């Protein structure tokens, strides 16, 4: 390895560590404020029609109020908690399902690989928005519904990433040694191949959660997602979009909160990617 390559690698690792720290600090701050809002502050749905559309820095309302007098500081912190919880749930389900599908397809090959990958192709062929529109016609939106719908389309990139990695790993000597030692296919898959994908899956999940939080906010903005009494940042943006000229803060404040959530997740993901020297571009 040349001195230039070694120096570049060290710089990437150092930058990754800084990115990871910044992401953890930012996400930790948001998490602490959200927990404080959930435990200490009043219900975000509390309305006060005598204090509607108050600007930021008003007395008792540091970030202002909306058209119904709801405090934006309380709403946004609770909305951030909703986004994070939904993001974590979707990522956890997607990672488990996608890892199992990808590992099975990559290790077994043959007709198992063909069937599972055609299932992946079928999922990719259907635009997610059509799935959400069809679901909105027959079921009411709730946090559980949103988690199921987003996880139903979110497992595919995990399956593709893990399959490619397993196709490479299954040809290595330690897998052949395990097979010669009499280990079963299931044992090799669970004890060797799945753990080798842990860093890849965790890194991709940290990037994926930002995408999921943005998707939840988008669905709520379009009227296909969450609505009161569940606080949602996307709903608040939709609620205030017609008053953007006169009450800009109703849209701006939850918009900034969404940006902070996504930036913190991406910083963590970028830090982990540089730390483990992974290439996972183009999957989101």
HELIX and SHEET records of a PDB file:
HELIX    1   1 UNK A    3  UNK A   39  1                                  37    
HELIX    2   2 UNK A   72  UNK A  108  1                                  37    
HELIX    3   3 UNK A  110  UNK A  125  1                                  16    
HELIX    4   4 UNK A  128  UNK A  138  1                                  11    
HELIX    5   5 UNK A  143  UNK A  154  1                                  12    
HELIX    6   6 UNK A  156  UNK A  169  1                                  14    
HELIX    7   7 UNK A  173  UNK A  180  1                                   8    
HELIX    8   8 UNK A  185  UNK A  188  1                                   4    
HELIX    9   9 UNK A  189  UNK A  193  3                                   5    
HELIX   10  10 UNK A  194  UNK A  196  1                                   3    
HELIX   11  11 UNK A  198  UNK A  221  1                                  24    
HELIX   12  12 UNK A  233  UNK A  240  1                                   8    
HELIX   13  13 UNK A  241  UNK A  243  5                                   3    
HELIX   14  14 UNK A  249  UNK A  276  1                                  28    
END                                                                             
